[in-house]
Amino acid sequence: MDVVVGRVAKAHGIRGELAVDVRTDSPERRFAIGAVVTTKLRDGSSRALTVAAAREHSGRLLVRFEEVLTRDVAEMLRGAMLLADTAELPAIDDPDEFYDHELAGLRAELTDGSVVGKVVEVVHSPGGELLELDRDGDSVLVPFVKAIVPVVDVAGGRVVLDPPEGLLDAD
């Protein structure tokens, strides 16, 4: 299974360097020289790329890949998602931290045990993380904070919600 570790924002410079929005807590590992990521392009195709260099610049990571030698090729990667194999992820020791892929598919239930839907994905927004839930075909976003999601039980296949009134109502 693959997990998103970054998204190509744009080409940078004339030598094929890419500005990447990082989506991993360990960019130094994911974008180390020689690391291989899989790109998922906007057209659905994918290809493996090998990191040749990476450096921080203006809140983003500038990455050069061995297979991307020109700005034209870099431009074709704009918007591509960068994926890594979840089998290579280090174990998390903190019981209150999770990888996004571990939450996708979990049953969402209220504190009384009634099922309200299923976690589709974790959405990373400027205001914080949100859980996207599928409620009978409707999409609902729930702030992923302890006050609203007091229990995450990956082994039990569930998250427990204690939402304020009206939060789960689909518009």
C-alpha positions in Angstrom: 0.0 0.0 0.0 1.2 3.5 -0.8 1.0 6.7 1.2 1.2 10.3 0.0 4.5 11.9 1.1 4.3 15.0 -1.0 2.7 16.9 -3.9 4.5 18.6 -6.7 3.5 22.3 -6.5 5.5 23.6 -9.5 8.7 23.5 -11.4 11.6 25.5 -10.0 14.4 26.9 -12.1 15.6 25.6 -15.4 17.3 22.3 -14.5 14.2 20.2 -13.6 14.0 21.0 -9.9 10.5 20.7 -8.3 8.9 22.6 -5.5 7.2 20.0 -3.3 4.6 20.5 -0.6 5.6 17.9 2.0 3.0 15.5 3.5 5.2 13.5 5.7 6.7 13.9 9.2 10.0 12.6 8.0 11.0 14.4 4.8 14.7 13.9 5.6 14.1 10.1 5.2 11.5 10.2 2.4 13.5 12.6 0.2 17.0 11.4 1.1 19.4 11.1 -1.8 18.7 7.7 -3.5 15.2 7.3 -2.1 12.6 6.2 -4.6 9.1 7.7 -4.7 6.3 6.8 -7.1 4.6 9.7 -8.8 0.9 9.6 -9.5 0.2 12.0 -12.3 -3.0 13.9 -12.9 -3.8 11.6 -15.9 -3.7 8.5 -13.5 -0.4 7.2 -14.8 2.6 6.6 -12.5 6.3 6.2 -12.6 9.2 5.8 -10.1 11.6 8.7 -9.5 14.9 8.6 -7.6 15.8 11.6 -5.4 19.1 13.2 -6.6 19.0 16.2 -4.2 16.7 18.0 -1.8 16.8 21.3 0.1 14.4 23.5 1.9 13.3 26.8 0.3 10.5 29.2 1.2 8.4 26.7 3.2 8.7 24.0 0.6 11.2 21.3 -0.3 13.0 21.7 -3.6 13.7 18.2 -5.0 15.7 17.2 -8.0 15.1 13.7 -9.4 17.6 11.7 -11.5 14.9 11.1 -14.1 13.8 14.8 -14.4 16.5 16.8 -16.2 14.7 19.7 -17.8 12.1 22.3 -16.8 9.7 20.9 -19.5 9.7 17.5 -17.9 9.3 19.1 -14.5 6.3 21.1 -15.7 4.6 17.8 -16.7 4.8 16.7 -13.1 2.9 19.8 -11.7 0.2 18.5 -9.3 1.5 15.0 -9.2 1.3 13.1 -5.9 4.5 11.6 -4.5 3.9 8.2 -2.9 6.0 5.9 -0.8 5.4 2.3 0.3 3.7 2.0 3.8 5.8 -1.1 4.5 8.8 1.2 4.7 7.3 3.5 7.3 8.8 3.5 10.8 6.7 2.4 13.7 5.0 5.1 15.7 5.6 4.9 19.5 3.1 7.6 20.5 -0.4 6.1 21.0 -2.0 9.5 19.9 -0.3 9.6 16.5 -1.4 7.7 13.4 -0.5 7.4 9.8 -3.3 8.7 7.5 -3.6 5.4 5.8 -4.3 3.6 9.1 -7.5 5.7 9.6 -9.0 5.2 6.1 -11.8 2.6 6.2 -12.3 2.8 10.0 -15.9 2.7 11.2 -17.0 6.1 12.7 -19.4 5.7 15.6 -20.8 7.9 18.3 -20.0 7.5 22.0 -23.2 5.5 22.4 -21.9 3.0 19.8 -24.2 4.0 16.9 -22.5 3.9 13.6 -22.5 7.1 11.7 -20.3 6.3 8.7 -16.8 5.3 7.6 -13.5 7.3 7.5 -12.6 8.0 3.8 -9.4 9.9 4.4 -7.6 12.5 6.5 -7.7 15.9 4.9 -4.8 18.3 5.7 -6.0 21.9 5.7 -4.3 25.1 6.8 -6.6 25.1 9.9 -5.7 21.5 10.9 -6.6 17.9 10.1 -10.1 16.9 9.2 -11.6 13.4 8.9 -13.7 13.0 5.8 -16.5 10.6 6.6 -18.8 8.8 4.2 -22.3 8.9 5.6 -24.5 6.9 3.3 -23.0 8.5 0.2 -22.7 12.0 1.7 -19.3 13.5 2.6 -18.9 15.1 6.0 -15.8 16.8 7.4 -15.0 16.4 11.1 -12.2 18.3 12.9 -9.7 15.7 13.9 -9.2 17.0 17.5 -9.4 15.1 20.8 -12.6 16.9 21.9 -14.5 15.6 18.9 -12.6 12.4 18.2 -11.8 11.2 21.7 -11.0 7.6 20.7 -9.1 6.2 17.8 -9.0 2.4 17.9 -7.1 1.2 14.9 -6.9 -2.4 16.1 -10.7 -2.3 16.8 -11.4 -0.7 13.4 -13.1 2.3 14.7 -13.0 6.0 15.7 -15.4 7.3 18.3 -17.0 10.8 17.7 -18.4 13.2 20.3 -19.5 15.9 17.9 -21.3 19.2 18.8 -24.9 19.4 17.7 -25.3 19.8 13.9 -21.7 18.9 12.9 -22.7 15.6 11.2 -25.7 17.1 9.4 -25.2 17.0 5.6 -26.2 20.2 3.9 
